[in-house]
Amino acid sequence: MTAARPQPFPAATILGYPRIGPGRELKRALESYWDGRSTLDELRRTGAGLRERAWRRLAGLGLQALPSNTFSLYDQVLDTALLLGAVPARYRSTTDEDTCFAMARGTDGVAPLRMTKWFDTNYHYIVPEIGPDTAFGLSAAKPVSEVRQARDLGLETRPVVIGPVTFLLLAEVTPGAPAGFAPLDRLADVLGVYERLLTTLAAEGVGWVQLDEPALVTDLGAAELAAVRAAYERLGSLADRPSLLVASYFGGLGEALPVLADTPVEAVGVDLVHGDPAGLGALAGKTVVAGVVSGRDVWRTDRERALGALLAVREHAGRVVVSTSCSLLHVPYDLDAETGLDPALRRRLAFADQKVAEVVELADLLASASAPGSPAVPVSAPAPVAVPAPASASVAVPAPAPAPVGERTGRSPYPVRAAAQAAHLRLPPLPVTTIGSFPQTGELRAARAALAAGELDEAAYEERVRAEIREVVALQERLGLDVLVHGEPERNDMVQYFAEHLDGFAVTRHGWVQSYGSRCTRPPILHGDVRRPEPITVRWASYAQSLTARPVKGMLTGPVTIVAWSFVRDDLPLRDVVCQVADAVRAEVRDLEAAGLSVVQVDEPALRELLPLRRAGQDAYLEWAVAAYRWATSGAGDRTQIHTHLCYSDADQILAAVDALDADVTSVESARSGARLLGEPAVKGFGRGLGPGVYDIHSPRVPTADEVGELLEAALRVLPADRVWVNPDCGLKTRTYGQVEAALTNLVEAARRLRGAVESRP
């Protein structure tokens, strides 16, 4: 068979666009439906309205090549599983939407699928489950209906689907599958479904389809490269199909580039912000969709540098299309909504809509650069745009350099510390604690909004916070927790709160970015040198400790996570920026200890997230990231117990680095992943306290005491009893008090049941 004749690709496009709505309309619609306050038809209408608004906005900004099927009610990987029929029987429901939500959030009787980070971003995806008997079958209603919806508006779109190789490489094996089975073994079966999808879309008159393959920028072995070749030889040779754009992002294609170049696909998307442009000559004769506008930060594009890169690519490619480096899912909608930002800073920024305008402008410049008499444009290799600090920024004072990994940083070895902490804290076996936050009620959010609007004075707001802390401490004492928290009622977000109290950061009012499902964050903008003008958390933590004789944890966010979950200046090496933040965290740890807090938690859920996608850069990163954490916590004395937390971050992949953090206690996600972390051989050698999460807080489901007990027994089979902690797998902010009280009651009950057996052991 011969491939279909390619249709011309317009000069400018983007790989995707935000989908939560400028006012977080999707979040509100989802939560209303989940709570039973609205109908499925109302949810569907909200989705249709958001899609229409996005397409009209993109067309209004001058974009001609519009993506579709990038909208999702929860997650694009989960959508692909539904598209391919990869739905475990235990989740099947009456509607596609409810099947989707069962897989993502679980039901009363069934736990949800595992969730983890999308490559090196803070976006979370639902991990598909593939086994030898998974019955694949096409369910193309969603992409087809979106093509038709856009066409009714007079707009043609390019459906976007996760590619077959990435989908299978991201999937995990169905429990009970034979040893040695891997999801990639089902490639031939999955390709049959993709062929039917392409044929269906061709019948709809679709000209182009985008298959996203970000896994191709990671280290691939011979089997994975063979799968890439097999997939795109087969799909590219399909007679009746649209033209194919295989889009990569988050790095360079490396060894996958010549493989793709030898297949019949018409276009290849390359990330020229984060990837190496070397070797693009292999794509001669193909359309290169050149990602020169960053989809992952909020800085304006260096026009000259980007245009130089485009001209360099055009020397080799059959055609060059200007694009974003990845989907704009990772940035806020519109800078124009941020009227409160400093004007000098605003001039350096671009959100999603401004980035679309940059793409269109660059396409016009590229076209004019080939016209007779056009001015010469310097050709240079693409690189991250250097963003100078604003004139108002203070002169940098170098942070103390973190001590190298393995060196002592002021604290005694763990056995010495453990003995001092045991004598001081006098905790029972299997101590029960939480990760930090308690539910953020509507009343708390309303009080915070009223304070910001000037409708509530500071004294009244602070009394509301104190009242919440009193209730949270009393609840934990009543339930029988051993190490308490103050519940964080004063905090809007675990990173934004610190950004609001540190020099060098700016925060937005409307800069929401989707994290997963209905969960959104507002990443701060780290634009200058970081300093801590005064203590940030001491007052509230000290107040909570004054209410109880039990130990209360001081709660801090670690330096790597603060940086990872911000939009970061790129005129300094990332390591230097993290060192500045680590110095501020270190000062806060010391002040908490001086105020009488005996337990301090410094969370680093993003430690795995910033890990380079290719192995060549991973050791160096882990060395300085771990060293930064150790510097931040090194000022604490031996009897002060340092905790850390990592959630939904595949901690099993970096256990050696987690151990090297030298925290006295580490809590990690475990419940949602079926305690797979405990199966890692390295866990048996983990030299400090470990709390494998026994309550999945990202699901409304409440675990029974028996379920919690089973997870704890699994932990006790591989860890000494004196090192096992009992905790949820993340903060409780997004749950209701009813759910939290029921779940924590079961955690305490399970711990009590097991303590007798533990204490009676010789």
Protein Blocks (a to p, Z undefined) as FASTA:
>chain_A
ZZdddddddfbdcfbdcfkbjnlmmmmmmmmmmnopacfklmmmmmmmmmmmmmmmmmmn
opabdcehkacfkbmklmmmmmnopacfklgcfbfklmmmmmmnopfklccdddddehja
fbdcddddddfklccdddfklmmmmmmmmmmnopacddddddfklmmmmpccdehiaehi
afklmmmmmmmmmmmmmmmmmmnopabdcdddfklmmccdfklmmmmmmmmmmmmmpmbd
cddddddehiafklmmmmmmmpcbfbdcddfklmcfehklmmgoiacdddfbcfkbcbdc
dfklmmmmmmmmmmmmmbdcdddfbdfklpcfblmlmmmbcfklmmmgccfklmmmmmmm
mmmmmmmmmpghiacddddddddddddddfklccdddddddddehiaehiacfklmmmmm
mmmnopaehiacdfkiacddfklmmmmmmmmnopacfklmmmmmmmmmmmmmmmmmmnop
abdcehlmmbgbfklmmmmmcghiacdfklcccfbhjbccdddddfbdcddfbafklmmm
mmmmmmpcbdcddddddfklmmmmpccdfkbcfklmmmmmmmmmmmmmmmmmmnopabdc
dddfklmmmpcfbfklmmmmmmmmmmmmmmmmmmpcfklccddddehklpmlmmmmmmmn
opabdcddfklnoommmmpmklmmpcbdcdddfbdfkbcbdcdfklmmmmmmmmmmmpcf
klcccddfbdfklpcfklmmmmmmmmmmmmmmmmmmmmmpZZ
